[in-house]
Amino acid sequence: MIEFRFAIGDLATTSFAYSPLQEAVFSLRCLHDPARYPHHRPWLRRIRPRLDGLDHELLTALVAPWLWVPDFLTPRPERARPGFAEELDRLAATPPDVVDADFRATYRTPQSLPPVVARGLADPAAFLDRIVRALDAYWHTCLAADWWPRVRTILEADLAHRGRTLAEQGAVALFAGLDHRLSWTDGRLRLSTRDFNVPAPWTGVSIEGRGMVLLPTLFARGAQPLIDPSRPPVMMYPARGRATLSEEPPPVTGEALVRLLGRPRARLLLLLAEPASTTELAHRLDVTPGAVSQHLAVLYDAGLLTRTRSGRIVRYARTALGDGLCR
């Protein structure tokens, strides 16, 4: 059992965020064990040929055979929705001694270090620069165009759901919904470690005014705290709806719905079971954002959709009337 102790006010500074850098790094786990991540198989088949032009030896070595990654590769986000470039800049500023220590902690013994890592740690600063360049190339070659927009849609929908749960049911329901192993009682967040493959190196952590960040991810089967309790507390958990990553745009089978709305608007309405932006919908349907925007405006004016703004992003979701039509 791991216990996180919250003082008065600590729960008020607990927040949600997601990290494109974290998801990019964790996606490398698919190269080690594709069977463990079946929803990523269509994407993996598409990007396999592109990997030959990247620093494949290094990218593979960033994940240990037991799927751990060095902690410095997944820094705690500084805001709720950071960009990949800003997170990569933070990664590039990692002290060389942290790079060395985190790789050795991940691989446990010097004999386990892959040759590319063992050579690189002879000059951690130069090795870090190579890692940053490799991740940047991997992001732009394999992730940014089609994979990340769909992943971001899932993460945004998860954050919206968690916010509603907290507002309507409170902290007890919120934490229980993240993972059945989590429980909240009297200012203590407890995580059962009964099914951990490796014993946790610590059992108690005080939040001490630092705030905890809760991070949804598509690459966890259960709640996972950071390995090092001396760093700002982070709890990763499985994102809700991650199985939808492998879904194709739904066909419209109800001819009555097609006759009423037209095929493009009917497909949009079916897709909006979870909130999504114009750009995200355009990626999923492989059409232009302008075409999607025109149809969304009609559906919104007809009372079938709601819309909410977060910064410069507007997300649409079905109303009760829209749900009724889809049924």
Buried (B, 14 or more C-beta within 10 A) or exposed (E): EBBBEBEEEBBEEBEBBBBBBBBBBBBBBBBBEEEEBEBBBEBBEEBEEEBEEBBEEBBBBBBBEEBBBBBBBBBBBEEEBBEBEBBBEBBBEBEBEBBBBBBBBBBEEEEBBBEBBBEBBEEBEEBBEBBBBBBBBBBEBBBBEBBBBBBBBBBBBBBBBBEEBBEEEEBEEBBBBBBEBBBBEEBEBBBBBEEEEEEEEEEEBBBEEBBBBBBBBBBBEBBBBBBBBEEEBBBBBBBBBBEBBBEEBEEBEBEEBBEEBBEBBBBBBBBBBBBBBBBBBBBBBEBEBEBBBEBBEBBBEBEBBBBEEBEEBBBBBBBEEBBEBBE
